[in-house]
Amino acid sequence: MLIIILIITVIIFILMGISFALVSNNATISGTNVAEAVVSPVQKFFSSIGSSVGGFFEFVGDMRGYKEENLQLKDEVEKQAQQIRELESYKQENQRLRSLLELKDNNADKDMVGCEIIAKDPGNWFDVFTIDKGKNYNIKKDDVVVTNNGLVGRITEVGSNWAKVVAIIDTDSSVGAQVTRTQDIAIVDGDMSLADSGRCKLSSVTNGTSLVVGDEVETSGLGGIYPKGILIGTVSEIKSDATGYTQYAIIDTAVDFERIREVLVIRMADEEPEE
């Protein structure tokens, strides 16, 4: 700060010296003109400094205003983005619910009730999960669970207002199945090595079966739980076991077990008591 003051003082004296030199070269200048000649450069110098300092602070003030405006615009953009995300979520939920409603309408002969998933076991895949309806909606053990895409699994436990579902990709699951194209009978099992990828295994397929990649697999109606004709998935790989006598296939399930949110429960009719 001291150095700046010294520099300014030196500049003032230099300007004053220049002014006196100009006066001495022009003897006709009056006393007033002499004073003006001496003071004017100094005034101009400080006026220039004052204008620069004022302009600087005006610039700083403008920058603060721009910063506040920018923050407000960012906040507004984030709010708009959040609204767009919410609208897209509602749109997807609406599409899923419409698809389930369409499935229910197309199967008027079946007693179906829509349910929302409220809990699941740890992990990315919905192999065991809980829905928001139970005995209060007449849901029973072994009722079948589906989506508009295909078979999900079955009810294994029922509470007053909840029920637990075991999906077909779970290792405890086994479904009587058939190849849609050939009507060959097989079994779809959950497999530990495949569950982490949301797939399952088609087993008990003899080498005489003309199974091909892309074949659709559906429920056979055998086994007493799953009704016939519900899509399970498509064949993605065909392999032979260690003996070479039996084939098995890897099934890409029709249902995306990583992203299901709502399901339909097919409430199976109570069996008539034997007389």
N, C-alpha and C positions, 0 to 999 in steps of 0.2 A: 504493500500500500504506500509506504514511504517513497519507494522508487517511482511510482506513478505520479505522486505529488511533485517530486523533484523534476520529472520530465515535463510535466505540464507547466511548472514555473519557468523552466528554461525556454520552453516554446513561447510563453508570454513575453519574456524579455527579448527574445529574438524578434518577435512581431513588433514590439515597441521600438526596437532599434531600427527596423526597416521603416517604420512610420516616421521617426525623427529624421531619418536620412531623406525621405521624400519631402518633408517640410523644409529642411535646410536647402534643398534644391529649388524651392519655390517660395521666395520671400514674400510674395503677395498674398499668401494664405492667411486669413484672419485668425484670431485666437480661437474662435469657435471651430473653425475648420481644422485647426491644429488638433484640438481635442477630439474632434470626430475622426480625424485621420489616425490618431493614436488608438482610440477606443474601438473604432469600427472593426478592425481585424480581430480584436479580442472577442468582441461580441459575436462576430460571425463564427469564430472558432467554437465558442461555448454553445452557440445556437445549434451548430452542426452536431456537437456532442450530445446536446439535449435531445435533438431530433432522433439521433441514432439510438440513444438510450430509450426514448419513448417508443420508437418503432420496435425495439427489441422486446420491451414488456408487452406491447400490443400483440406481437407475434406469439409470445408465450401464452397470453390470454386466449388468443385464437386457438392455439394448439390444445389447450385444456378443454376448450369447447368442442373441438373436433374429437378429442379422446372420449369425452362424455357421450357425444352423439354416436361415436363408433360402438361404444359399449351398449348403448340403448338399441342400436341396430342389430348387434350380435344377439342380444337377449330376445329381440323380436323374431329373428331368424330361428333361434333355438325353439321358441314357442311354436312357430309355424311347423318346424320339423317334427316336434312332438305330436302336434295335432295330426300331421300326415301319417305318422307311425300308428297312432291310435285308430285313425280311420281305416288304414290298411289292415290292422288287426281285427277290427269289427267286420270288415269286408270278408276276410278269410273265415272268420267264425260264422258269419251269415251263410257263406257258401257251403261250409261243412254241415251246418244245421239243415240247410235246404236239401242237401244230398241225402242226409239221414231221413228227412221227412219224405222225400221221394221214394227211398227204399221202403219205408214203412207203408206208403200208399200202394206201392207195387206188390207188397206182400200182405194184402188185407186179410188173407187166410191165417196169418200168424199173429199171435198176441205179443206185440213188441212195446217196449217202453224205453225212451231216451234217457241216458244217464251221462253225467259229467265225471271225469276222473279227478279225484280230490287228493290222492296220495299214491306214491309208488315206492318200490324198493330202490335202494341206492344203485346208481349206474345210469347209463345213457338210454338203456332199452326198457320198454314197458313190458317186461316179462311177467311180473307180478305187481298188481296195482289195485287200488280201492276206488270204488264208485260211490256216488252220493245217494243211492237208494238201496233199500233192503226189504225187510219184511213189511214195512209200511206200504210198499208197492207190490206186494205179493211175489217178490223175487225169491227163488229157492235155489238150493244147492243143485249143481249140474245144469242150470239154465245156460243156454248158449249165448255167447257175446259176439257181435259182428259190427262192422262198419259198412258203409256203402261200397267199399273196395273188396271186402271179403271177410273171411273168418278170423276172429281175434282169439277166442278161447272159451273157457267155461267158468261158471261161478263155483268156488270151492268153500267159501264161508259166507254166512249171512248174519248181519246184525239188524237192529231195529230200523236204522236209517242208513245203512252202509252194506256193502258186499265186497268180497275179495275175488279178484279175477286172476286165474292162471292162464297166460297166453300160450299159444301153440309153440312158441320158440323156447319155452321153459323146459328144462330137462325132465320135469315130472309130467309132461304132456305127451299124449299118444292119441292119434286121430285115425279112424278108419277112412281110407281114401281110395280114389280110383282115378286113372288117367282118363281125362275127358274124351280124347280122340279114340282110344282103343277099348275103353271100359275095363281095362285090367285093374284088378284089385291090389292094393298095397297098404302100407301104414306110414303115416307121417309122424315122426318123433322129434321132440326137442333134443338138441345135441349140445353138450357143453362147448365143444370147439367151434360151433357155428352160431351159438346164441349171441356172442359179442358182435356179430355182424348182422344180426336180425334175420338169420336164415334158419332153415331146419332140414331134416333128412327124410328122404323117401326110401323106405326099406321094404324088405320082403318082396322084391321084384325079381322074378326068374329071368334067366338069360333068354328065354323064348319070347319075352315081351319086347315088342318093337318100340322101345322108348327112344325119343329123340329130344335134343335140346329145343326148348320152346314149348314143349307139351304143357298144357294146363292140367292142374291137379285139383280135384274138388272132393268134397266129402262123399263117402259112399253110402251113408245111412246105416252102415253096419256098426254094431257096438252099443247101440241103445242110448247114445247121448246126442250126437250131432245129426241133424236132419240131412237128407241127401241133397246134393247139388250146390252146396256153398263153396265158392271159389277159395282155394287155399293159396295157390301160387303157381309159378311156372318153373319148369326144369331148366337149370342153368349149367349143370355138369352131370355127367354119367360116369360111374366108376364101378369096378368089380371088387368084391372083398378078397381076402387072402386066399380063399379056396378056389376062386375063379368060377364058381358055380352060380353065384348070386350077384346080381347087380344092385347098386343103390345109387340114388341121385341126390344132388343138392338142390333145394327148392328156394327160389327167391319168393318170399311171401308177398301176397297181393297187398297186405296191410303194411304201412310204414310204422313199425313198432318204436320208432324214435320220436314220432311227432303226433301220435293220436291224442286227442283231447276229449272227444265225446264218442260214445258208443251206443248201440242198441242192444238191449237184452231181450232175447226171445223167451218169453215165459212159457215153459212147457206145461202142457195140461197134466193134471194129476192123474195117475194111473187108476183105472177102475178096480176096486177091490174084487178079488175072486170070490165067487159064491160057493 
